[in-house]
Structures are given as C-alpha cells and as structure tokens.
Amino acid sequence: MSTPIPLPGQHRPTEAPPVEPTVVEADVDRLLDRLPSDGDAPMDLNVQAQILERAHEVLVQALSSVDKS
C-alpha cells in the first residue's frame, strides 16, 4: 500500500491566522514614523537600524503567514 503525499502545508500542526494587510501596513508605518525626516535632528544609527530591523521582521512574519495559508 502506498503512503499518500501530503499537500503543501498539511504537515503543519496549526493554522496561521489570516494576515490583514491594513494591520501590517499600519505596524510598518508606525515604525517608520519613528525615523527622522528631512530637517529633523539626526538619530543614532544603531537606533535607526533597530527600527528598520523590526519593520523588516513585521514584513517577513506577514509573508511567512501568507505562505503558510
């Protein structure tokens, strides 16, 4: 008897919650709003890097959730 081949994602034990694009966009916008604009005082580069890294994580998590669904 042959073993059935699972469909993509069937091996995952839980379902990923649906991704709301407006929530992802709002989260990223909120993070990017913390960065200095033209004419603002300069910000420490390490702080800027941390903000950009967090925004990147939000996007990666959203893409991963979409990929799992």
C-alpha positions as CSV (number, residue, x, y, z in Angstrom):
1,M,0.0,0.0,0.0
2,S,1.4,3.4,-0.9
3,T,1.7,6.3,1.5
4,P,-0.3,9.4,0.5
5,I,1.7,12.5,-0.3
6,P,0.6,15.5,1.8
7,L,-0.3,18.7,0.1
8,P,1.9,21.8,0.9
9,G,1.3,23.0,4.4
10,Q,-0.5,19.9,5.6
11,H,2.4,18.8,7.8
12,R,2.0,22.0,9.9
13,P,0.1,21.3,13.2
14,T,-1.7,24.7,13.4
15,E,-3.3,27.1,11.0
16,A,-1.8,30.5,10.7
17,P,-4.1,33.4,11.4
18,P,-5.1,35.4,8.4
19,V,-2.9,38.3,7.5
20,E,-4.6,41.7,7.5
21,P,-2.7,43.9,5.0
22,T,-4.0,47.1,6.7
23,V,-2.7,45.9,10.1
24,V,0.7,45.1,8.6
25,E,0.9,48.4,6.8
26,A,-0.1,50.3,10.0
27,D,2.6,48.5,12.0
28,V,5.3,49.2,9.5
29,D,4.1,52.9,9.1
30,R,4.2,53.3,12.9
31,L,7.8,52.0,13.0
32,L,8.9,54.1,10.0
33,D,7.3,57.2,11.5
34,R,9.9,57.0,14.3
35,L,12.7,57.6,11.8
36,P,13.9,61.2,11.4
37,S,12.6,63.2,8.4
38,D,14.4,65.9,6.4
39,G,15.3,68.7,8.8
40,D,14.9,66.6,11.9
41,A,17.8,66.1,14.3
42,P,20.0,63.1,13.4
43,M,19.2,59.8,15.1
44,D,21.7,57.3,16.4
45,L,22.4,54.8,13.6
46,N,22.0,51.9,15.9
47,V,18.5,53.0,16.8
48,Q,17.7,53.5,13.2
49,A,18.9,50.0,12.4
50,Q,16.8,48.6,15.2
51,I,13.7,50.3,13.9
52,L,14.3,49.1,10.3
53,E,15.1,45.6,11.5
54,R,11.8,45.5,13.4
55,A,9.9,46.7,10.3
56,H,11.6,44.0,8.3
57,E,10.6,41.4,10.9
58,V,6.9,42.5,10.6
59,L,7.0,42.1,6.9
60,V,8.8,38.8,7.0
61,Q,6.3,37.4,9.5
62,A,3.4,38.6,7.3
63,L,4.9,36.9,4.3
64,S,5.5,33.8,6.2
65,S,1.9,33.7,7.4
66,V,0.6,34.2,3.9
67,D,2.9,31.4,2.6
68,K,1.6,29.0,5.3
69,S,-2.0,29.6,4.4
